[in-house]
Amino acid sequence: MTRIHSRYTIKPARNSDTALLDERNCDLEPISDEELRALLADTESDRAERKQAVTDGEKIAQAICAFANDMPNHRRAGVLFINAKDDGTCANKPVDDRTILTLSDFRSNGNILPIPMMSVEKRTLDGNSFAVVTVMPADAPPVRFKGTAYVRVGPRRAIASAQEERVLRERQRANDLPCDIQPIFSSTTLDFEKCLFDDEYLASAVSPEVIAENGRSYQEQLASLRMVTAVDDPVPTLLGVLVLCSRVREFVPGAYVQFLRIQGTELSDPIVDESTIDGPLAQLIRRLDEKLASHTRTFVDITTASQEVRFVNYPLAALFQLTRNAIMHRTYEGTNSPVRVTWFEDRIEITSPAGPFGIVTKKNWGTAGVTDYRNPSIAEAMKTLGFVQRFGVGIATAARALEANGNPDMEWQVEDAYVAVTVRGRT
């Protein structure tokens, strides 16, 4: 597979009180006040949309999705103005931190997939305050909101037709694509388990109305969901092999989890359980969940309180979050190493073969709100399959679960080639 590099920068927003930025390309700058004024006033533009408030979340999400798909192929950002009337004048609504946070949540709540590149900021134009959502064209369209792709048709948005989706998919092939949708030339669609796609993935990824309306072939559906490179050249992608192939390791040798249960505190101590957990992505995660649950123990404390207190040595919610995070963010380039889960008597060590990526560095590792995705389509698949509820909160969720159970804080080791976390048991 070709090695892929994506460059991300965070830059301060101009005239902005609060901003969440996730911008691609180092030369990307915030849109100038002059351009924002022009877009706000141009009611016929297909690069701008106006809303008076954030109350209509569905339409806001559809607008973000449509700008990300960039059907007119402007290759420039689309802009959504909040606190603006249809004619471009100010609606005189409050634009506060809650407004900004509500809009920022559209990026990470998992309803728009792949995750859009967008910024949210408060801007002042001619004495009026607006919440400005700037959405960059996606590298891997089509982008969908709740399984449906939207596009801009002049000044309005619409559901993408089958032909429009084909055009969007063709654009993928000319882009610098992430590793997880690069082709795996040693495999073919005959290696896919069609029942996994029909019965489990498709129904979760695309709304029934869209499936019924489009009447697409199997190959078209695979291409639409990035499981193959294109309809006319259906080479399985890494995503397709991981999700739909029962013999994943024949094509991606490192696509498994190595589980060890050690009777002691050192690797040289006796091994009481050793498992190689592999298979299609959903099966791998479920089998790993079962393995973790089988080694979790419940204890009863009858000495420190008037009533008995029950607790576990490790909260499963934390272990699920951390292992899924390791699977989601691992690299498949330049390594055949698996994700490793080593369970000692006093701790669990989880190691993922990948260092920090994109805007995430050793220095800002674990900082709330600082997230990036080496494998955006794998992240989308895990959300589609129900293993991720929302993005960017896995570590925080694990930390809360450990604290509530009385476990010590997690210990992170962040290196260029791998990330490891140690979870200490409650004693």
KACOR-V363706 format. One record per residue. N is the residue number from 0. PHI is phi in whole degrees, 0 to 359 (* if undefined). OMEGA is omega in whole degrees, -180 to 180 (none if undefined). D_CENTER is the distance of its C-alpha to the mean C-alpha in whole Angstrom. Layout:
N_PHI_OMEGA_D_CENTER + N_PHI_OMEGA_D_CENTER
This chain:
0_*_178_22 + 1_288_179_22 + 2_284_-175_20 + 3_248_176_18 + 4_238_173_17 + 5_246_-176_15 + 6_251_179_17 + 7_234_173_16 + 8_224_172_18 + 9_245_-179_18 + 10_236_-180_22 + 11_293_179_24 + 12_278_178_24 + 13_278_177_27 + 14_49_-174_29 + 15_232_177_26 + 16_276_-179_27 + 17_223_-179_23 + 18_212_170_20 + 19_236_-174_16 + 20_243_172_16 + 21_216_-168_13 + 22_244_179_15 + 23_257_-178_16 + 24_84_-173_19 + 25_292_-178_22 + 26_267_179_24 + 27_285_179_22 + 28_241_175_24 + 29_303_-179_24 + 30_293_-177_26 + 31_291_176_29 + 32_301_-178_31 + 33_297_180_33 + 34_292_177_31 + 35_298_178_29 + 36_300_-179_33 + 37_296_179_33 + 38_294_180_30 + 39_297_-176_31 + 40_277_-176_34 + 41_276_-176_33 + 42_286_179_33 + 43_259_-176_33 + 44_288_174_30 + 45_267_176_27 + 46_254_-177_25 + 47_220_173_26 + 48_218_-175_25 + 49_235_174_27 + 50_224_-179_26 + 51_282_-178_29 + 52_207_-178_27 + 53_267_-174_23 + 54_289_-178_25 + 55_264_-176_23 + 56_297_-179_20 + 57_299_-177_20 + 58_289_176_21 + 59_296_179_19 + 60_297_177_16 + 61_298_179_18 + 62_294_177_19 + 63_300_179_16 + 64_300_-178_15 + 65_295_178_18 + 66_296_179_18 + 67_297_-180_15 + 68_285_173_17 + 69_47_-178_20 + 70_304_178_22 + 71_291_178_25 + 72_63_176_24 + 73_291_-173_25 + 74_59_177_22 + 75_224_-176_23 + 76_293_167_21 + 77_262_-173_21 + 78_231_175_22 + 79_250_180_22 + 80_259_173_25 + 81_253_-173_25 + 82_86_179_29 + 83_234_175_30 + 84_279_-178_33 + 85_300_-180_33 + 86_273_177_35 + 87_93_178_33 + 88_277_-177_35 + 89_287_180_34 + 90_272_178_34 + 91_58_174_35 + 92_261_178_32 + 93_290_174_31 + 94_239_-175_28 + 95_240_-179_27 + 96_299_179_24 + 97_297_177_23 + 98_299_-179_23 + 99_297_-179_20 + 100_293_178_18 + 101_299_180_18 + 102_291_179_17 + 103_299_-177_14 + 104_294_179_13 + 105_297_-180_12 + 106_288_-168_9 + 107_248_-176_7 + 108_279_173_9 + 109_84_179_7 + 110_272_177_10 + 111_253_-175_9 + 112_223_-7_8 + 113_301_-176_7 + 114_301_-177_6 + 115_286_170_9 + 116_270_-173_11 + 117_207_172_14 + 118_237_176_16 + 119_231_-177_18 + 120_208_174_22 + 121_267_-180_25 + 122_235_178_28 + 123_249_180_31 + 124_236_179_33 + 125_53_177_37 + 126_84_-180_37 + 127_250_-180_34 + 128_264_178_31 + 129_226_165_28 + 130_271_-175_24 + 131_244_177_23 + 132_256_180_19 + 133_255_-174_19 + 134_242_179_16 + 135_274_174_16 + 136_302_-177_16 + 137_283_174_13 + 138_287_-173_14 + 139_231_176_13 + 140_288_5_14 + 141_279_172_15 + 142_269_-174_12 + 143_237_170_13 + 144_251_-177_13 + 145_51_175_14 + 146_87_-178_15 + 147_241_178_17 + 148_272_178_17 + 149_240_179_19 + 150_225_174_21 + 151_268_174_24 + 152_238_-173_27 + 153_64_-177_29 + 154_277_-179_29 + 155_238_177_27 + 156_253_-179_24 + 157_208_174_24 + 158_290_-179_23 + 159_293_174_22 + 160_282_179_25 + 161_300_179_25 + 162_295_179_26 + 163_295_177_24 + 164_295_177_21 + 165_297_178_23 + 166_299_180_24 + 167_298_180_20 + 168_295_179_19 + 169_297_180_22 + 170_293_178_21 + 171_305_-170_18 + 172_292_179_21 + 173_266_-177_22 + 174_268_174_19 + 175_277_-167_18 + 176_274_175_15 + 177_298_-178_13 + 178_303_-171_14 + 179_287_172_12 + 180_239_170_14 + 181_282_-177_17 + 182_288_171_20 + 183_251_-169_22 + 184_289_180_25 + 185_281_-178_27 + 186_244_175_25 + 187_225_179_26 + 188_293_175_25 + 189_292_177_28 + 190_279_179_26 + 191_282_170_23 + 192_266_-173_24 + 193_300_-180_24 + 194_295_177_25 + 195_297_-180_21 + 196_289_-176_20 + 197_292_-169_22 + 198_273_-173_23 + 199_245_-170_19 + 200_274_-174_16 + 201_302_-177_18 + 202_296_179_19 + 203_275_-174_16 + 204_273_-173_14 + 205_232_-178_17 + 206_295_-180_19 + 207_303_-179_23 + 208_295_180_24 + 209_291_178_23 + 210_301_-178_23 + 211_292_-176_27 + 212_289_-173_27 + 213_280_180_26 + 214_57_-175_28 + 215_278_176_26 + 216_286_178_27 + 217_302_-179_25 + 218_296_178_24 + 219_294_178_23 + 220_294_178_21 + 221_300_-180_19 + 222_294_-180_19 + 223_299_-178_18 + 224_258_173_15 + 225_67_177_15 + 226_282_174_16 + 227_227_-174_19 + 228_290_-178_20 + 229_193_179_22 + 230_294_-176_25 + 231_277_178_28 + 232_218_-168_27 + 233_281_174_24 + 234_276_179_23 + 235_302_172_21 + 236_272_174_17 + 237_304_177_16 + 238_304_-179_13 + 239_300_180_16 + 240_295_-178_18 + 241_296_-174_16 + 242_271_-167_15 + 243_244_-177_19 + 244_260_179_21 + 245_279_180_24 + 246_246_-173_25 + 247_304_-172_22 + 248_289_173_23 + 249_294_-176_26 + 250_250_180_24 + 251_229_-170_21 + 252_302_-176_23 + 253_270_-174_21 + 254_276_177_19 + 255_203_177_20 + 256_242_176_20 + 257_263_-179_24 + 258_250_176_25 + 259_230_171_28 + 260_247_-175_30 + 261_256_175_33 + 262_271_-176_36 + 263_150_-176_37 + 264_241_180_35 + 265_232_179_35 + 266_298_-180_34 + 267_282_179_37 + 268_285_-176_38 + 269_301_176_38 + 270_267_-180_35 + 271_256_177_35 + 272_205_177_32 + 273_227_-178_30 + 274_221_169_28 + 275_257_-174_26 + 276_255_-178_23 + 277_217_-178_22 + 278_109_176_21 + 279_305_-170_19 + 280_309_-178_15 + 281_297_179_16 + 282_294_180_19 + 283_300_-177_19 + 284_293_180_16 + 285_296_179_19 + 286_295_177_22 + 287_293_177_20 + 288_302_-180_20 + 289_296_179_24 + 290_296_179_25 + 291_298_-179_24 + 292_296_-177_25 + 293_291_-179_29 + 294_259_179_29 + 295_275_-177_28 + 296_240_176_32 + 297_258_-179_33 + 298_241_179_36 + 299_239_178_38 + 300_253_-179_40 + 301_245_-174_43 + 302_250_-172_45 + 303_260_-180_43 + 304_212_-179_43 + 305_290_176_45 + 306_240_180_43 + 307_296_179_41 + 308_240_179_37 + 309_256_177_35 + 310_210_179_32 + 311_250_178_30 + 312_292_176_30 + 313_219_177_26 + 314_289_-177_24 + 315_299_180_22 + 316_303_179_19 + 317_290_-179_19 + 318_295_178_19 + 319_298_-178_16 + 320_298_-175_14 + 321_289_179_15 + 322_289_177_15 + 323_292_175_12 + 324_298_179_10 + 325_295_179_13 + 326_291_-177_12 + 327_295_-170_8 + 328_259_-180_10 + 329_293_176_13 + 330_254_175_15 + 331_248_-177_17 + 332_263_174_19 + 333_72_179_22 + 334_205_170_22 + 335_247_-178_23 + 336_286_176_22 + 337_275_162_21 + 338_288_-178_19 + 339_242_174_22 + 340_238_-178_22 + 341_243_-174_26 + 342_255_177_28 + 343_266_179_31 + 344_294_-174_33 + 345_245_-175_32 + 346_196_172_29 + 347_236_177_25 + 348_247_-180_24 + 349_241_-176_20 + 350_239_178_20 + 351_245_-178_17 + 352_283_178_18 + 353_186_174_16 + 354_269_177_17 + 355_301_-175_15 + 356_222_173_13 + 357_64_-177_14 + 358_283_179_14 + 359_273_-179_14 + 360_233_175_18 + 361_301_-175_20 + 362_289_-176_22 + 363_259_-178_19 + 364_305_177_17 + 365_85_179_16 + 366_291_-179_17 + 367_302_177_16 + 368_86_179_13 + 369_262_-178_13 + 370_224_175_9 + 371_206_-171_8 + 372_226_174_6 + 373_293_-176_9 + 374_237_-175_8 + 375_297_-179_5 + 376_284_173_7 + 377_294_175_8 + 378_301_178_4 + 379_298_-180_5 + 380_297_179_9 + 381_294_175_8 + 382_293_-180_7 + 383_300_-178_10 + 384_280_174_12 + 385_91_-178_12 + 386_267_177_11 + 387_229_180_9 + 388_271_176_10 + 389_206_-174_8 + 390_263_172_6 + 391_83_-176_8 + 392_236_-175_11 + 393_299_-179_11 + 394_294_179_14 + 395_296_179_16 + 396_296_178_16 + 397_297_-180_17 + 398_298_179_20 + 399_295_-180_21 + 400_295_179_22 + 401_294_179_23 + 402_297_-180_25 + 403_296_-179_26 + 404_271_-180_28 + 405_89_177_30 + 406_277_174_28 + 407_296_177_28 + 408_296_175_25 + 409_295_177_23 + 410_242_-176_24 + 411_256_169_22 + 412_236_-174_23 + 413_248_-180_21 + 414_240_-179_22 + 415_295_-173_21 + 416_257_-179_21 + 417_200_173_20 + 418_232_179_18 + 419_233_176_20 + 420_234_176_20 + 421_249_177_24 + 422_247_180_24 + 423_269_-180_28 + 424_286_172_29 + 425_281_-178_31 + 426_242_none_35
